[in-house]
Amino acid sequence: MTTPAVPRKIQISPSVLTADYARLGEICVELEQGGADLIHWDVMDGNFVPNLSFGADVIASIRPLLTIPFESHLMVNEPTWILDAMIDAGCSTVMVHAEACRHLHRTLGRIRELGATPAVVINPATPLEAIVEVLDLVGLVLIMSVNPGFGGQSYISAVENKTRRLRDIIIERGLDIDIEIDGGIAPSTIAEAASAGANRFVVGSAMFRDPNGFEHATNELRALASAASA
C-alpha cells in the first residue's frame, strides 16, 4: 500500500555565492531578516568544480550572527576530510555529491555520526538510480538543475521528471525526506520545480537582483512555490 503524501514545508535557502564578500556577515543577517529559512553555503574545492569558495573558518565566523540553520553543499572530491570542519562550523545539514564519493554509504553514515543531517546531491545528468540505495540514510536529496560550480546559470527543466520520480519513491517507501532544487531558481521557474515535488529551493542570483530587496524576493518565491504545490 502506498503511504499518503505528507505536505512538506516550503523553504527558501539563499545561496550567498554571489554576495558581496566584503559584507558577507551583514548580508547573511539581512537574508534572515528578510525571511530566509536557511543559508546555503556552496563549498568548492577547485577540483570537483573549477572554482574555490568558502572554507569552514568563514562559515564559523558568521554562524554566531544568525539563528536560522546553515546547510553546506560540498562540491568537493572525496569530502570525508572536511566533514568534521563543516559540522564544527555550525552546518546542521551537510550535502555530498554522489559523483564525488567512492563510498557514498559510508560518507553519509559519517555525517550522521557527527550529528548533522546527511544529504545527497546529484547533477543534472546523473540518474536517480545512483542514490536509490542510500535514501534510507538521508534527510534531504538535492537535485541540481544546473551543472555545479558557477552561479547565474539557466534552469534545466529536464530535471523535473527526475524530481517527480524521486517524490514517488519517497512516498512509496514512507520516507521522511525533503527534496531541494538548486540552480536557476527564480520567479519564472520555482512553480514548475515545486509542482514536480520539490519543497526546498536554493536561490542565488534571483535573490540578489530583486530590486525590491530580500524580503520581497523571499515572499514572492515562497508564495509561488506554495501555490504550485498545494
KOLGUGU-329887 format. One line per 4 residues: number of its first residue (from 0); their letters; for each residue x, y, z of C-alpha. Coordinates in Angstrom, 3 decimals. Example, Ala and Ser with C-alpha at 12.3 -4.5 7.8 and 13.67 -1.06 7.14 Angstrom:
<drentis>
0	as	12.300/-4.500/7.800 | 13.670/-1.060/7.140
</drentis>
This chain:
<drentis>
0	mttp	0.000/0.000/0.000 | 1.314/3.460/-0.896 | 1.752/5.856/2.021 | -0.245/9.098/1.563
4	avpr	1.859/12.133/0.755 | 2.526/14.420/3.701 | 2.773/18.117/2.748 | 6.308/19.379/3.171
8	kiqi	7.144/22.856/4.416 | 8.235/25.214/1.648 | 11.708/26.517/2.474 | 13.801/29.204/0.797
12	spsv	17.550/28.749/1.177 | 19.561/31.652/-0.280 | 22.982/30.850/-1.658 | 25.498/33.549/-0.800
16	ltad	27.896/32.550/-3.572 | 27.132/35.760/-5.492 | 27.046/38.027/-2.428 | 29.451/40.904/-1.815
20	yarl	32.075/39.055/0.228 | 33.192/42.292/1.869 | 29.730/42.410/3.512 | 29.114/38.693/3.848
24	geic	28.132/38.661/7.518 | 25.838/41.665/7.118 | 24.202/40.122/4.063 | 23.515/36.849/5.861
28	vele	21.842/38.788/8.680 | 19.762/40.717/6.134 | 18.699/37.460/4.471 | 17.481/36.098/7.797
32	qgga	15.634/39.332/8.500 | 14.068/39.026/5.030 | 12.521/35.674/5.916 | 15.034/33.123/4.647
36	dlih	14.669/29.669/6.186 | 18.333/28.674/5.848 | 21.648/29.897/4.487 | 23.140/27.736/1.740
40	wdvm	26.940/27.552/1.612 | 28.429/26.421/-1.713 | 31.769/24.922/-0.711 | 34.040/24.369/-3.737
44	dgnf	37.440/22.705/-3.860 | 38.801/23.807/-7.251 | 38.887/20.126/-8.211 | 35.393/18.637/-8.374
48	vpnl	34.427/22.056/-9.750 | 36.902/24.599/-11.136 | 36.228/27.346/-8.581 | 37.157/27.887/-4.939
52	sfga	34.746/29.411/-2.450 | 34.096/29.338/1.307 | 36.028/27.399/3.904 | 34.922/26.310/7.345
56	dvia	36.533/29.313/9.053 | 34.407/31.764/7.068 | 31.227/29.847/7.849 | 32.124/29.542/11.540
60	sirp	32.753/33.287/11.796 | 29.226/34.056/10.596 | 27.384/31.330/12.490 | 27.034/33.392/15.748
64	llti	25.325/36.229/13.857 | 22.262/34.200/12.812 | 19.648/31.886/14.304 | 18.468/30.080/11.151
68	pfes	20.163/26.807/10.107 | 23.167/26.562/7.808 | 23.464/23.907/5.094 | 26.748/23.177/3.350
72	hlmv	26.790/21.893/-0.222 | 30.161/20.216/-0.650 | 31.284/20.383/-4.258 | 34.381/18.530/-3.109
76	nept	36.028/15.297/-4.209 | 36.050/12.604/-1.501 | 34.698/15.043/1.118 | 35.252/12.949/4.254
80	wild	38.273/15.094/5.146 | 36.122/18.220/5.515 | 33.021/16.821/7.230 | 34.164/17.465/10.804
84	amid	35.136/21.050/9.993 | 31.804/21.837/8.332 | 29.791/20.480/11.233 | 32.028/22.185/13.785
88	agcs	31.457/25.418/11.833 | 27.725/25.109/12.502 | 26.253/23.423/9.437 | 23.325/21.270/10.532
92	tvmv	22.852/19.734/7.076 | 25.826/18.511/5.028 | 25.363/17.617/1.367 | 27.755/15.441/-0.618
96	haea	27.695/14.611/-4.310 | 27.091/11.020/-5.322 | 29.558/11.648/-8.150 | 32.305/12.705/-5.705
100	crhl	32.156/9.853/-3.170 | 33.766/6.471/-3.773 | 31.979/5.090/-0.702 | 28.773/7.114/-0.584
104	hrtl	27.041/4.971/2.032 | 29.991/5.329/4.421 | 30.249/9.088/3.879 | 26.557/9.672/4.603
108	grir	26.773/7.482/7.680 | 29.717/9.507/8.928 | 27.751/12.756/8.617 | 25.012/11.289/10.790
112	elga	27.574/10.023/13.329 | 28.868/13.579/13.631 | 25.390/14.844/14.486 | 24.300/16.515/11.255
116	tpav	21.598/15.648/8.724 | 23.116/13.758/5.788 | 22.074/14.860/2.304 | 22.997/13.559/-1.129
120	vinp	23.335/15.604/-4.322 | 23.072/14.541/-7.962 | 23.998/16.529/-11.054 | 21.558/17.049/-13.935
124	atpl	22.947/14.150/-15.982 | 23.233/11.711/-13.055 | 20.412/9.148/-12.992 | 18.223/8.757/-9.957
128	eaiv	19.370/5.146/-9.686 | 22.719/6.410/-8.345 | 21.104/7.254/-4.991 | 18.082/4.974/-4.521
132	evld	20.099/2.586/-2.336 | 21.055/5.311/0.156 | 17.712/7.065/0.578 | 17.220/5.398/3.946
136	lvgl	20.304/7.278/5.211 | 19.400/10.840/4.221 | 17.074/13.602/5.311 | 17.348/15.527/2.067
140	vlim	18.108/15.000/-1.608 | 19.431/17.945/-3.611 | 18.800/17.755/-7.344 | 20.998/20.114/-9.323
144	svnp	19.084/21.991/-12.016 | 22.331/23.456/-13.371 | 25.792/21.993/-13.652 | 27.675/22.752/-10.423
148	gfgg	30.412/25.294/-9.954 | 29.040/28.620/-11.192 | 26.238/30.983/-10.227 | 23.846/32.639/-12.652
152	qsyi	23.156/29.642/-14.891 | 19.834/28.866/-16.579 | 17.407/26.349/-15.074 | 17.419/22.886/-16.686
156	save	13.754/21.906/-16.715 | 14.529/18.305/-17.684 | 15.304/17.550/-14.029 | 11.613/17.901/-13.183
160	nktr	10.892/14.366/-14.353 | 13.642/13.079/-12.055 | 12.152/15.108/-9.211 | 8.708/13.579/-9.761
164	rlrd	10.111/10.072/-9.772 | 12.069/10.736/-6.602 | 8.983/12.077/-4.814 | 7.059/8.945/-5.850
168	iiie	9.792/6.702/-4.407 | 9.890/8.665/-1.157 | 6.120/8.414/-0.739 | 6.050/4.730/-1.686
172	rgld	8.718/3.927/0.922 | 7.236/6.209/3.577 | 10.483/8.139/3.989 | 10.916/11.490/5.713
176	idie	12.989/13.308/3.092 | 12.957/16.857/1.736 | 13.692/17.482/-1.936 | 15.763/20.543/-2.740
180	idgg	16.396/22.090/-6.151 | 19.497/24.176/-6.842 | 20.169/26.188/-9.966 | 18.312/28.853/-11.892
184	iaps	15.507/29.121/-9.331 | 13.616/32.366/-9.888 | 10.002/33.578/-10.006 | 9.767/32.199/-13.542
188	tiae	10.921/28.663/-12.599 | 10.077/27.928/-8.966 | 6.461/26.929/-9.596 | 7.492/24.203/-12.028
192	aasa	10.085/22.871/-9.592 | 7.539/22.866/-6.763 | 4.842/21.158/-8.799 | 7.362/18.423/-9.641
196	ganr	7.740/17.667/-5.922 | 10.480/19.901/-4.512 | 9.860/21.773/-1.271 | 13.234/23.418/-0.578
200	fvvg	14.782/25.850/-3.030 | 18.284/27.263/-3.294 | 18.057/30.806/-4.626 | 21.142/32.710/-5.702
204	samf	21.134/35.359/-8.398 | 17.370/35.913/-8.302 | 17.558/36.792/-4.611 | 20.276/39.392/-5.109
208	rdpn	18.897/41.023/-8.242 | 15.380/41.679/-6.924 | 15.157/45.499/-6.898 | 12.692/45.351/-4.000
212	gfeh	15.057/43.523/-1.680 | 15.411/40.200/0.092 | 12.055/40.207/1.880 | 10.134/40.793/-1.338
216	atne	12.113/38.138/-3.182 | 11.641/35.581/-0.407 | 7.913/36.220/-0.026 | 7.301/36.093/-3.765
220	lral	9.202/32.854/-4.225 | 7.549/31.224/-1.221 | 4.088/32.210/-2.423 | 4.686/30.891/-5.939
224	asaa	6.048/27.574/-4.640 | 3.238/27.182/-2.108 | 0.567/27.787/-4.730 | 2.144/25.298/-7.129
228	sa	2.482/22.568/-4.520 | -0.982/22.966/-2.994
</drentis>
